[in-house]
């Protein structure tokens, strides 16, 4: 049995990174040099390789060392390009082991399309610690190490590695870890690159304040984890209506079975006035619209009225902080309620078809009541719109897609562990407000259940933990019903 923390092979070889096809992926070389990759019932051509490169590519079935295609020879460049193409489609995993016949120490599963294993530099005087967002859990019969900040998760195949990582709960210098021996430094360099571990300022050891920027300080573990795992873009898990538990239990009924006992009948008193109020009529008229009329787009004037009535700032003021000696706090009122009058939500509009407004991506400045164009790649705007139409199972993209983003620190600065839950409630209230205003204006709208936080970050240049989307709403003129 390997001694505690040992990561060397039988001949003293140190662990090295290898690229390997994911378990559900197969690779086949055609006689003409074309390479076909098969997965989940699909077949995809990934290019034509030279005979030597195609032969090397077959090693991806068991593991191809990075060192074998890291040189500048033409064949190495071919293999490197192939591995990167496969990686962008999520078809490759990476394994850390000491040799081809040695067991896997760690298997790295990319969670983001642009993840590529990199080893952060380690100096003897560096002090490192595990991130407070890192966690080790059971997944099936495996142990996985992950973090909402990481672009990959790590399947830990050696229990001694898990024990070694536990030593990083307290800050340790590289020098002291080397003296103690048996620490997997090859893995540590990868974890530092993924923000699962981080370097601590020597002599400071503030830990929370040392990790990341000021915005990250305000996030609690459970909130950041929920934000990244309940949206798209920073994990590789299935999303949407996957019916994951259909084979485990039947669905609950739409209406809860009543409690036993004597009832108080409300129908006689509620039906006494058969004419509902205008507000009640609006509530009943509200419904989701997923199909929009391409010949009759929403107009800029309608969009302006819609935003004015549902999201525009109507008042601002400033008060002293509740915390003694704290800084004054500014507030703003908008048409919908918000927890603690935080009003942390911002609206970003992807415009596909709006009369009087160019296609593109905009921020709605609710204080000035103006739209500010944000320079974004056309393909990113298209990806945002297409993602929403797929989530709604709609026949086409919406005329206008409103992304509801949150300035997280606006709420967490005051409410701490309650912050993310409050923001989701605020997003729900705002969504209903958008629905009601749409119904009042005879426009169509539909809440969208998923949103890609990594795509939004790329389009805005904002870090996902600083300001990010927590909801979407499709808007436009409804298509005529048959």
MIKELUM-511130 format. One line per field, with one value per residue (C-alpha): residue number from 1; residue in three letters; x, y, z. Coordinates in nm, 3 decimals. Each point is the difference from the previous one (the first is absolute). Last residue first. Layout:
N
i NUM / ...
aa ALA / ...
xx X / ...
yy Y / ...
zz Z / ...
END
This chain:
482
i 482 / 481 / 480 / 479 / 478 / 477 / 476 / 475 / 474 / 473 / 472 / 471 / 470 / 469 / 468 / 467 / 466 / 465 / 464 / 463 / 462 / 461 / 460 / 459 / 458 / 457 / 456 / 455 / 454 / 453 / 452 / 451 / 450 / 449 / 448 / 447 / 446 / 445 / 444 / 443 / 442 / 441 / 440 / 439 / 438 / 437 / 436 / 435 / 434 / 433 / 432 / 431 / 430 / 429 / 428 / 427 / 426 / 425 / 424 / 423 / 422 / 421 / 420 / 419 / 418 / 417 / 416 / 415 / 414 / 413 / 412 / 411 / 410 / 409 / 408 / 407 / 406 / 405 / 404 / 403 / 402 / 401 / 400 / 399 / 398 / 397 / 396 / 395 / 394 / 393 / 392 / 391 / 390 / 389 / 388 / 387 / 386 / 385 / 384 / 383 / 382 / 381 / 380 / 379 / 378 / 377 / 376 / 375 / 374 / 373 / 372 / 371 / 370 / 369 / 368 / 367 / 366 / 365 / 364 / 363 / 362 / 361 / 360 / 359 / 358 / 357 / 356 / 355 / 354 / 353 / 352 / 351 / 350 / 349 / 348 / 347 / 346 / 345 / 344 / 343 / 342 / 341 / 340 / 339 / 338 / 337 / 336 / 335 / 334 / 333 / 332 / 331 / 330 / 329 / 328 / 327 / 326 / 325 / 324 / 323 / 322 / 321 / 320 / 319 / 318 / 317 / 316 / 315 / 314 / 313 / 312 / 311 / 310 / 309 / 308 / 307 / 306 / 305 / 304 / 303 / 302 / 301 / 300 / 299 / 298 / 297 / 296 / 295 / 294 / 293 / 292 / 291 / 290 / 289 / 288 / 287 / 286 / 285 / 284 / 283 / 282 / 281 / 280 / 279 / 278 / 277 / 276 / 275 / 274 / 273 / 272 / 271 / 270 / 269 / 268 / 267 / 266 / 265 / 264 / 263 / 262 / 261 / 260 / 259 / 258 / 257 / 256 / 255 / 254 / 253 / 252 / 251 / 250 / 249 / 248 / 247 / 246 / 245 / 244 / 243 / 242 / 241 / 240 / 239 / 238 / 237 / 236 / 235 / 234 / 233 / 232 / 231 / 230 / 229 / 228 / 227 / 226 / 225 / 224 / 223 / 222 / 221 / 220 / 219 / 218 / 217 / 216 / 215 / 214 / 213 / 212 / 211 / 210 / 209 / 208 / 207 / 206 / 205 / 204 / 203 / 202 / 201 / 200 / 199 / 198 / 197 / 196 / 195 / 194 / 193 / 192 / 191 / 190 / 189 / 188 / 187 / 186 / 185 / 184 / 183 / 182 / 181 / 180 / 179 / 178 / 177 / 176 / 175 / 174 / 173 / 172 / 171 / 170 / 169 / 168 / 167 / 166 / 165 / 164 / 163 / 162 / 161 / 160 / 159 / 158 / 157 / 156 / 155 / 154 / 153 / 152 / 151 / 150 / 149 / 148 / 147 / 146 / 145 / 144 / 143 / 142 / 141 / 140 / 139 / 138 / 137 / 136 / 135 / 134 / 133 / 132 / 131 / 130 / 129 / 128 / 127 / 126 / 125 / 124 / 123 / 122 / 121 / 120 / 119 / 118 / 117 / 116 / 115 / 114 / 113 / 112 / 111 / 110 / 109 / 108 / 107 / 106 / 105 / 104 / 103 / 102 / 101 / 100 / 99 / 98 / 97 / 96 / 95 / 94 / 93 / 92 / 91 / 90 / 89 / 88 / 87 / 86 / 85 / 84 / 83 / 82 / 81 / 80 / 79 / 78 / 77 / 76 / 75 / 74 / 73 / 72 / 71 / 70 / 69 / 68 / 67 / 66 / 65 / 64 / 63 / 62 / 61 / 60 / 59 / 58 / 57 / 56 / 55 / 54 / 53 / 52 / 51 / 50 / 49 / 48 / 47 / 46 / 45 / 44 / 43 / 42 / 41 / 40 / 39 / 38 / 37 / 36 / 35 / 34 / 33 / 32 / 31 / 30 / 29 / 28 / 27 / 26 / 25 / 24 / 23 / 22 / 21 / 20 / 19 / 18 / 17 / 16 / 15 / 14 / 13 / 12 / 11 / 10 / 9 / 8 / 7 / 6 / 5 / 4 / 3 / 2 / 1
aa UNK / UNK / UNK / UNK / UNK / UNK / UNK / UNK / UNK / UNK / UNK / UNK / UNK / UNK / UNK / UNK / UNK / UNK / UNK / UNK / UNK / UNK / UNK / UNK / UNK / UNK / UNK / UNK / UNK / UNK / UNK / UNK / UNK / UNK / UNK / UNK / UNK / UNK / UNK / UNK / UNK / UNK / UNK / UNK / UNK / UNK / UNK / UNK / UNK / UNK / UNK / UNK / UNK / UNK / UNK / UNK / UNK / UNK / UNK / UNK / UNK / UNK / UNK / UNK / UNK / UNK / UNK / UNK / UNK / UNK / UNK / UNK / UNK / UNK / UNK / UNK / UNK / UNK / UNK / UNK / UNK / UNK / UNK / UNK / UNK / UNK / UNK / UNK / UNK / UNK / UNK / UNK / UNK / UNK / UNK / UNK / UNK / UNK / UNK / UNK / UNK / UNK / UNK / UNK / UNK / UNK / UNK / UNK / UNK / UNK / UNK / UNK / UNK / UNK / UNK / UNK / UNK / UNK / UNK / UNK / UNK / UNK / UNK / UNK / UNK / UNK / UNK / UNK / UNK / UNK / UNK / UNK / UNK / UNK / UNK / UNK / UNK / UNK / UNK / UNK / UNK / UNK / UNK / UNK / UNK / UNK / UNK / UNK / UNK / UNK / UNK / UNK / UNK / UNK / UNK / UNK / UNK / UNK / UNK / UNK / UNK / UNK / UNK / UNK / UNK / UNK / UNK / UNK / UNK / UNK / UNK / UNK / UNK / UNK / UNK / UNK / UNK / UNK / UNK / UNK / UNK / UNK / UNK / UNK / UNK / UNK / UNK / UNK / UNK / UNK / UNK / UNK / UNK / UNK / UNK / UNK / UNK / UNK / UNK / UNK / UNK / UNK / UNK / UNK / UNK / UNK / UNK / UNK / UNK / UNK / UNK / UNK / UNK / UNK / UNK / UNK / UNK / UNK / UNK / UNK / UNK / UNK / UNK / UNK / UNK / UNK / UNK / UNK / UNK / UNK / UNK / UNK / UNK / UNK / UNK / UNK / UNK / UNK / UNK / UNK / UNK / UNK / UNK / UNK / UNK / UNK / UNK / UNK / UNK / UNK / UNK / UNK / UNK / UNK / UNK / UNK / UNK / UNK / UNK / UNK / UNK / UNK / UNK / UNK / UNK / UNK / UNK / UNK / UNK / UNK / UNK / UNK / UNK / UNK / UNK / UNK / UNK / UNK / UNK / UNK / UNK / UNK / UNK / UNK / UNK / UNK / UNK / UNK / UNK / UNK / UNK / UNK / UNK / UNK / UNK / UNK / UNK / UNK / UNK / UNK / UNK / UNK / UNK / UNK / UNK / UNK / UNK / UNK / UNK / UNK / UNK / UNK / UNK / UNK / UNK / UNK / UNK / UNK / UNK / UNK / UNK / UNK / UNK / UNK / UNK / UNK / UNK / UNK / UNK / UNK / UNK / UNK / UNK / UNK / UNK / UNK / UNK / UNK / UNK / UNK / UNK / UNK / UNK / UNK / UNK / UNK / UNK / UNK / UNK / UNK / UNK / UNK / UNK / UNK / UNK / UNK / UNK / UNK / UNK / UNK / UNK / UNK / UNK / UNK / UNK / UNK / UNK / UNK / UNK / UNK / UNK / UNK / UNK / UNK / UNK / UNK / UNK / UNK / UNK / UNK / UNK / UNK / UNK / UNK / UNK / UNK / UNK / UNK / UNK / UNK / UNK / UNK / UNK / UNK / UNK / UNK / UNK / UNK / UNK / UNK / UNK / UNK / UNK / UNK / UNK / UNK / UNK / UNK / UNK / UNK / UNK / UNK / UNK / UNK / UNK / UNK / UNK / UNK / UNK / UNK / UNK / UNK / UNK / UNK / UNK / UNK / UNK / UNK / UNK / UNK / UNK / UNK / UNK / UNK / UNK / UNK / UNK / UNK / UNK / UNK / UNK / UNK / UNK / UNK / UNK / UNK / UNK / UNK / UNK / UNK / UNK / UNK / UNK / UNK / UNK / UNK / UNK / UNK / UNK / UNK / UNK / UNK / UNK / UNK / UNK / UNK / UNK / UNK / UNK / UNK / UNK / UNK / UNK / UNK / UNK / UNK / UNK / UNK / UNK / UNK / UNK / UNK
xx -5.551 / 0.185 / 0.173 / 0.358 / 0.047 / 0.187 / 0.328 / 0.172 / 0.207 / 0.094 / 0.322 / 0.124 / 0.295 / 0.258 / 0.332 / 0.177 / 0.316 / 0.020 / -0.015 / 0.278 / -0.128 / 0.133 / -0.358 / -0.025 / 0.246 / -0.165 / -0.341 / 0.129 / 0.142 / -0.327 / -0.207 / -0.369 / -0.274 / -0.370 / -0.116 / -0.304 / -0.236 / -0.149 / -0.254 / -0.122 / -0.358 / 0.123 / -0.167 / 0.113 / 0.359 / -0.020 / -0.131 / 0.273 / 0.275 / -0.129 / -0.010 / 0.365 / 0.090 / -0.153 / 0.183 / 0.330 / -0.047 / -0.059 / 0.316 / 0.193 / -0.126 / 0.113 / 0.341 / 0.049 / -0.124 / 0.352 / 0.124 / -0.290 / 0.171 / 0.293 / -0.165 / -0.275 / 0.190 / 0.293 / -0.192 / -0.065 / -0.264 / -0.084 / -0.343 / 0.053 / -0.273 / -0.034 / -0.166 / -0.161 / 0.020 / 0.188 / -0.207 / -0.226 / 0.013 / 0.101 / 0.033 / 0.357 / 0.082 / -0.128 / 0.205 / 0.320 / -0.058 / -0.024 / 0.320 / 0.184 / -0.106 / 0.133 / 0.324 / 0.020 / -0.041 / 0.299 / -0.077 / 0.041 / -0.247 / -0.262 / -0.144 / -0.378 / -0.135 / -0.235 / 0.262 / -0.037 / -0.110 / 0.305 / -0.110 / 0.309 / 0.006 / 0.098 / -0.059 / -0.252 / -0.074 / -0.304 / -0.283 / -0.212 / 0.129 / 0.115 / 0.299 / 0.084 / 0.196 / -0.096 / 0.178 / -0.204 / 0.159 / -0.114 / 0.148 / -0.306 / 0.109 / -0.326 / 0.057 / -0.133 / -0.139 / -0.355 / -0.088 / -0.052 / 0.350 / 0.133 / 0.365 / 0.224 / 0.341 / 0.172 / 0.208 / 0.327 / 0.011 / 0.068 / -0.269 / -0.143 / -0.348 / 0.174 / -0.107 / -0.259 / 0.002 / -0.282 / -0.113 / -0.342 / -0.181 / 0.272 / -0.140 / -0.076 / -0.362 / -0.176 / 0.297 / 0.128 / -0.330 / -0.043 / 0.347 / -0.061 / -0.326 / 0.169 / 0.283 / -0.255 / -0.079 / 0.028 / -0.294 / 0.107 / 0.204 / -0.305 / 0.117 / -0.039 / 0.082 / -0.278 / -0.047 / -0.320 / -0.142 / -0.369 / -0.101 / 0.226 / -0.117 / -0.365 / 0.075 / 0.166 / -0.296 / -0.235 / -0.203 / -0.374 / -0.184 / -0.026 / -0.160 / 0.239 / 0.259 / -0.260 / -0.167 / 0.324 / 0.188 / -0.130 / 0.157 / 0.084 / -0.045 / 0.274 / 0.236 / 0.272 / -0.041 / 0.209 / 0.246 / -0.090 / 0.236 / 0.060 / 0.357 / 0.193 / 0.062 / 0.317 / 0.348 / -0.015 / -0.124 / 0.275 / 0.225 / -0.284 / 0.259 / -0.213 / 0.281 / 0.367 / 0.245 / 0.325 / 0.314 / 0.051 / 0.085 / -0.216 / -0.357 / -0.189 / -0.104 / 0.354 / 0.175 / -0.240 / -0.050 / 0.374 / 0.046 / -0.282 / 0.105 / 0.359 / -0.085 / 0.081 / 0.100 / 0.376 / -0.043 / -0.090 / 0.316 / 0.220 / 0.126 / 0.115 / 0.207 / -0.306 / -0.144 / 0.339 / 0.117 / 0.324 / 0.212 / 0.357 / 0.057 / -0.288 / -0.187 / 0.024 / -0.312 / -0.148 / -0.312 / 0.070 / 0.037 / 0.364 / 0.075 / -0.157 / 0.224 / 0.315 / -0.125 / -0.042 / 0.364 / 0.094 / -0.149 / 0.140 / 0.199 / 0.258 / -0.014 / 0.292 / -0.162 / -0.319 / 0.201 / 0.173 / -0.326 / -0.136 / -0.319 / -0.321 / -0.252 / -0.260 / 0.296 / 0.070 / -0.330 / 0.159 / 0.237 / -0.290 / -0.180 / 0.321 / 0.030 / -0.349 / 0.132 / -0.258 / -0.094 / -0.231 / 0.089 / -0.247 / 0.074 / -0.037 / 0.014 / -0.171 / -0.305 / 0.245 / 0.067 / 0.162 / -0.169 / -0.012 / -0.140 / -0.266 / -0.291 / 0.126 / 0.139 / 0.121 / 0.313 / -0.054 / 0.185 / -0.170 / 0.212 / 0.298 / 0.267 / 0.315 / 0.339 / 0.309 / 0.270 / 0.359 / 0.112 / -0.154 / -0.279 / -0.096 / -0.360 / -0.036 / -0.245 / -0.266 / -0.225 / -0.354 / -0.161 / -0.313 / -0.075 / -0.054 / 0.309 / 0.031 / 0.343 / 0.082 / 0.230 / 0.235 / -0.088 / 0.166 / 0.344 / 0.048 / 0.028 / 0.218 / -0.002 / -0.356 / -0.197 / -0.287 / -0.167 / -0.345 / -0.100 / -0.334 / -0.121 / -0.041 / 0.283 / 0.216 / -0.042 / 0.124 / 0.287 / 0.104 / -0.003 / 0.206 / 0.263 / 0.010 / 0.062 / 0.258 / 0.186 / 0.001 / 0.143 / 0.287 / -0.010 / -0.012 / -0.280 / -0.146 / 0.168 / 0.040 / -0.376 / -0.007 / -0.264 / -0.237 / -0.183 / -0.231 / 0.201 / 0.276 / -0.194 / 0.100 / 0.362 / -0.102 / -0.198 / 0.301 / 0.229 / -0.247 / -0.053 / -0.324 / -0.331 / -0.257 / -0.237 / -0.288 / -0.291 / -0.212 / -0.288 / -0.170 / 0.133 / 0.355 / 0.190 / 0.314 / 0.097 / 0.352 / 0.052 / 0.330 / -0.135 / -0.019 / -0.217 / 0.127 / -0.248 / -0.031 / -0.249 / -0.152 / -0.212 / 0.301 / 0.147 / 0.297 / 0.333 / 0.256 / 0.292 / 0.151 / 0.307 / 0.061 / 0.364 / 0.187 / 0.174 / 0.010 / -0.317 / -0.177 / 0.026 / -0.293 / 0.063 / -0.240 / -0.006 / 0.215 / -0.133 / -0.124
yy 3.050 / 0.224 / 0.312 / 0.028 / 0.199 / 0.329 / -0.026 / -0.082 / -0.288 / 0.022 / -0.121 / -0.081 / -0.008 / 0.173 / 0.124 / 0.286 / -0.038 / -0.381 / -0.067 / 0.252 / 0.280 / 0.037 / 0.050 / -0.253 / -0.252 / 0.019 / -0.054 / -0.310 / -0.135 / 0.060 / -0.198 / 0.031 / -0.251 / 0.017 / 0.264 / 0.206 / 0.067 / 0.316 / 0.110 / 0.355 / 0.114 / 0.308 / -0.110 / -0.359 / 0.113 / 0.214 / -0.300 / -0.234 / 0.253 / 0.047 / -0.378 / -0.016 / 0.282 / -0.191 / -0.320 / 0.187 / 0.153 / -0.346 / -0.124 / 0.294 / -0.070 / -0.363 / 0.118 / 0.240 / -0.193 / -0.106 / 0.358 / 0.250 / 0.340 / -0.017 / -0.310 / 0.211 / 0.263 / -0.242 / -0.219 / 0.258 / -0.222 / -0.062 / -0.040 / -0.073 / 0.142 / -0.165 / 0.211 / -0.132 / -0.352 / -0.274 / -0.239 / -0.305 / 0.007 / -0.298 / 0.262 / -0.109 / -0.033 / 0.351 / 0.137 / -0.169 / 0.134 / 0.358 / -0.024 / -0.185 / 0.267 / 0.275 / -0.199 / -0.053 / 0.374 / 0.073 / 0.255 / 0.377 / 0.109 / 0.251 / 0.222 / 0.022 / 0.302 / 0.061 / 0.207 / -0.197 / -0.326 / -0.016 / -0.289 / -0.175 / -0.090 / -0.283 / 0.018 / 0.043 / 0.366 / 0.166 / 0.176 / -0.310 / -0.275 / -0.334 / -0.183 / 0.211 / -0.153 / 0.220 / 0.023 / 0.086 / 0.061 / -0.135 / 0.120 / 0.192 / -0.010 / 0.134 / -0.243 / -0.279 / 0.148 / 0.102 / 0.089 / 0.348 / 0.127 / 0.191 / 0.087 / -0.019 / 0.132 / -0.116 / 0.224 / -0.154 / -0.192 / 0.158 / -0.204 / -0.252 / 0.102 / 0.219 / 0.361 / 0.072 / 0.102 / 0.064 / -0.083 / -0.001 / -0.145 / -0.225 / -0.171 / -0.373 / -0.086 / 0.311 / 0.167 / -0.329 / -0.073 / 0.359 / 0.001 / -0.340 / 0.125 / 0.311 / -0.213 / -0.212 / -0.371 / -0.186 / -0.064 / -0.222 / -0.237 / -0.064 / -0.162 / -0.353 / -0.082 / 0.185 / -0.074 / 0.113 / 0.304 / 0.056 / -0.126 / 0.246 / 0.281 / -0.077 / 0.002 / 0.340 / 0.137 / -0.127 / -0.315 / 0.028 / -0.298 / 0.160 / -0.270 / -0.258 / 0.054 / -0.037 / -0.320 / -0.149 / 0.029 / -0.322 / -0.050 / -0.369 / -0.255 / -0.261 / -0.191 / 0.186 / 0.030 / -0.184 / 0.247 / 0.111 / -0.074 / -0.353 / -0.098 / -0.182 / -0.375 / -0.123 / -0.130 / -0.053 / 0.355 / 0.130 / 0.174 / 0.129 / 0.201 / 0.311 / 0.254 / -0.048 / -0.290 / 0.048 / 0.142 / 0.299 / 0.369 / 0.117 / -0.077 / 0.097 / -0.185 / -0.132 / 0.336 / 0.195 / -0.286 / -0.035 / 0.376 / 0.014 / -0.307 / 0.121 / 0.353 / 0.286 / 0.343 / -0.064 / -0.081 / 0.365 / 0.123 / -0.208 / -0.356 / -0.184 / 0.205 / 0.157 / -0.337 / -0.147 / 0.287 / -0.196 / 0.315 / -0.111 / -0.112 / 0.103 / -0.319 / -0.181 / -0.180 / -0.348 / -0.099 / 0.312 / -0.217 / 0.100 / -0.065 / -0.344 / -0.088 / 0.098 / -0.202 / -0.309 / -0.001 / 0.081 / -0.326 / 0.009 / -0.296 / 0.197 / 0.190 / 0.215 / 0.061 / 0.120 / 0.236 / 0.158 / 0.032 / 0.202 / -0.112 / 0.191 / -0.202 / -0.216 / -0.097 / -0.315 / -0.137 / -0.022 / -0.272 / -0.208 / 0.028 / -0.103 / -0.304 / -0.104 / -0.050 / 0.025 / 0.364 / 0.114 / 0.367 / 0.257 / 0.252 / 0.372 / 0.084 / 0.287 / -0.207 / -0.244 / -0.369 / -0.310 / -0.326 / -0.329 / -0.291 / -0.266 / 0.214 / 0.351 / 0.030 / 0.342 / 0.213 / 0.376 / 0.312 / 0.340 / 0.084 / -0.044 / -0.237 / 0.166 / 0.103 / 0.183 / 0.062 / 0.009 / -0.304 / 0.139 / -0.168 / 0.096 / -0.079 / -0.318 / 0.020 / -0.248 / 0.143 / 0.121 / 0.195 / -0.213 / 0.024 / -0.285 / -0.195 / -0.338 / -0.060 / -0.355 / -0.038 / -0.274 / -0.232 / -0.337 / -0.069 / -0.196 / 0.306 / 0.187 / 0.219 / 0.122 / 0.322 / -0.042 / 0.247 / -0.026 / 0.051 / 0.016 / 0.334 / 0.156 / 0.250 / -0.292 / -0.189 / 0.301 / 0.048 / -0.364 / 0.027 / 0.321 / -0.161 / -0.310 / 0.203 / 0.220 / -0.310 / -0.135 / 0.327 / -0.001 / 0.286 / -0.200 / -0.041 / -0.311 / -0.279 / 0.213 / 0.020 / -0.375 / -0.186 / -0.217 / -0.328 / 0.081 / 0.313 / -0.235 / -0.028 / 0.361 / -0.109 / -0.219 / 0.286 / 0.232 / -0.244 / -0.055 / 0.373 / 0.133 / 0.108 / 0.178 / -0.048 / -0.173 / -0.061 / -0.306 / 0.017 / -0.279 / 0.125 / 0.035 / -0.081 / 0.174 / -0.037 / 0.073 / 0.042 / -0.146 / -0.147 / -0.350 / 0.132 / 0.033 / -0.078 / 0.160 / -0.105 / 0.213 / -0.109 / -0.050 / 0.341 / -0.014 / 0.041 / 0.278 / -0.077 / 0.208 / -0.129 / -0.162 / -0.049 / -0.312 / -0.177 / -0.339 / -0.133 / 0.329 / 0.307 / 0.170 / -0.089 / 0.177 / -0.281 / -0.296 / -0.200 / -0.347
zz -3.523 / 0.241 / -0.129 / 0.115 / 0.318 / -0.016 / 0.188 / 0.330 / 0.134 / 0.368 / 0.157 / 0.350 / 0.239 / -0.219 / 0.136 / 0.169 / 0.208 / 0.037 / -0.375 / -0.067 / -0.225 / -0.357 / -0.119 / -0.281 / 0.148 / 0.341 / -0.160 / -0.182 / 0.327 / 0.184 / -0.249 / 0.088 / 0.071 / 0.083 / -0.243 / 0.103 / -0.289 / -0.143 / -0.257 / -0.045 / 0.049 / 0.192 / 0.326 / -0.056 / -0.047 / 0.314 / 0.193 / -0.123 / 0.066 / 0.356 / 0.045 / -0.107 / 0.240 / 0.292 / -0.098 / -0.039 / 0.346 / 0.146 / -0.172 / 0.143 / 0.352 / -0.022 / -0.120 / 0.290 / 0.303 / 0.102 / 0.017 / 0.012 / -0.004 / -0.240 / -0.152 / -0.160 / -0.204 / -0.020 / -0.243 / -0.270 / -0.153 / -0.364 / -0.160 / -0.370 / -0.221 / -0.339 / -0.271 / -0.318 / 0.137 / -0.192 / -0.210 / 0.029 / 0.382 / 0.218 / 0.278 / 0.088 / -0.370 / -0.069 / 0.290 / -0.116 / -0.350 / 0.126 / 0.207 / -0.278 / -0.251 / 0.225 / 0.033 / -0.377 / -0.061 / 0.225 / 0.267 / 0.035 / 0.266 / -0.112 / 0.277 / 0.021 / 0.187 / 0.293 / 0.191 / 0.323 / -0.161 / -0.225 / -0.223 / -0.130 / -0.368 / -0.237 / -0.373 / -0.279 / -0.067 / 0.157 / -0.186 / -0.054 / 0.229 / -0.139 / 0.152 / 0.303 / 0.287 / 0.295 / 0.335 / 0.312 / 0.340 / 0.336 / 0.329 / 0.107 / 0.366 / 0.144 / 0.290 / -0.219 / -0.321 / -0.098 / -0.362 / -0.150 / 0.090 / 0.301 / 0.050 / 0.305 / 0.104 / 0.318 / 0.228 / 0.123 / 0.327 / 0.337 / 0.168 / -0.248 / -0.108 / -0.258 / -0.030 / -0.266 / -0.367 / -0.246 / -0.354 / -0.171 / -0.303 / -0.145 / -0.312 / 0.009 / -0.089 / -0.125 / -0.167 / -0.141 / -0.177 / -0.115 / -0.155 / -0.163 / -0.144 / -0.143 / -0.140 / -0.182 / 0.046 / -0.326 / -0.230 / -0.290 / 0.220 / 0.225 / 0.323 / 0.137 / 0.364 / 0.180 / 0.371 / 0.169 / 0.176 / -0.070 / 0.342 / 0.179 / -0.227 / 0.073 / 0.374 / -0.031 / -0.198 / 0.276 / -0.051 / -0.066 / 0.156 / 0.347 / 0.217 / -0.148 / 0.274 / 0.278 / -0.118 / -0.128 / 0.328 / 0.158 / 0.342 / 0.029 / 0.278 / 0.017 / -0.228 / -0.183 / -0.375 / -0.257 / -0.156 / -0.350 / -0.290 / 0.129 / 0.095 / -0.269 / 0.038 / 0.173 / -0.085 / -0.377 / -0.060 / 0.227 / -0.252 / -0.213 / -0.199 / -0.038 / -0.005 / 0.080 / -0.030 / 0.196 / -0.162 / 0.229 / -0.032 / -0.291 / 0.099 / 0.315 / 0.317 / 0.062 / -0.020 / 0.221 / 0.245 / 0.057 / 0.039 / 0.256 / 0.201 / 0.045 / 0.112 / -0.236 / 0.134 / -0.022 / -0.370 / -0.070 / 0.170 / -0.228 / 0.018 / 0.310 / 0.243 / 0.164 / 0.097 / 0.096 / 0.223 / 0.021 / -0.001 / 0.072 / -0.358 / -0.228 / -0.072 / -0.333 / -0.112 / -0.020 / -0.190 / -0.208 / -0.315 / -0.062 / 0.365 / -0.028 / -0.294 / 0.192 / 0.299 / -0.217 / -0.109 / 0.360 / 0.130 / 0.359 / 0.122 / 0.194 / 0.330 / -0.109 / -0.339 / 0.169 / 0.221 / -0.303 / -0.189 / 0.290 / 0.166 / 0.072 / 0.204 / -0.177 / -0.216 / 0.203 / -0.127 / -0.342 / 0.123 / 0.130 / -0.332 / -0.174 / 0.225 / -0.109 / -0.357 / -0.281 / 0.051 / -0.277 / -0.055 / -0.128 / -0.272 / -0.079 / 0.370 / 0.179 / 0.103 / 0.161 / -0.039 / 0.147 / -0.092 / 0.188 / -0.197 / 0.059 / -0.113 / 0.056 / 0.354 / 0.104 / 0.041 / 0.018 / -0.109 / 0.051 / 0.306 / -0.232 / 0.124 / 0.124 / -0.136 / 0.124 / -0.259 / 0.132 / -0.200 / -0.317 / -0.194 / -0.355 / -0.104 / -0.203 / -0.286 / -0.104 / -0.274 / 0.069 / -0.286 / -0.021 / 0.372 / 0.245 / -0.098 / 0.178 / 0.154 / 0.106 / 0.300 / 0.112 / -0.287 / 0.044 / -0.154 / -0.321 / -0.224 / 0.250 / 0.309 / -0.018 / -0.041 / -0.242 / -0.229 / -0.152 / -0.361 / -0.184 / 0.140 / -0.343 / 0.052 / 0.120 / -0.326 / -0.196 / 0.248 / -0.032 / -0.378 / -0.007 / 0.227 / -0.217 / -0.315 / 0.175 / 0.115 / -0.355 / -0.133 / 0.257 / 0.248 / 0.324 / 0.252 / -0.162 / 0.199 / 0.314 / 0.033 / 0.051 / -0.207 / 0.201 / -0.057 / -0.290 / -0.080 / -0.121 / -0.327 / -0.071 / -0.044 / -0.295 / -0.152 / 0.046 / -0.182 / -0.284 / -0.045 / 0.137 / -0.153 / 0.214 / 0.292 / -0.174 / 0.236 / 0.071 / 0.248 / 0.200 / 0.335 / -0.133 / -0.320 / -0.128 / -0.364 / -0.129 / -0.371 / -0.126 / -0.323 / 0.152 / 0.284 / 0.358 / 0.279 / 0.344 / 0.267 / 0.280 / 0.299 / 0.233 / -0.073 / -0.235 / 0.176 / 0.036 / 0.231 / 0.279 / 0.181 / 0.336 / 0.105 / -0.097 / 0.290 / -0.168 / 0.162 / -0.052 / 0.221 / 0.173 / 0.364 / 0.237 / 0.255 / -0.108 / -0.293 / 0.087
END
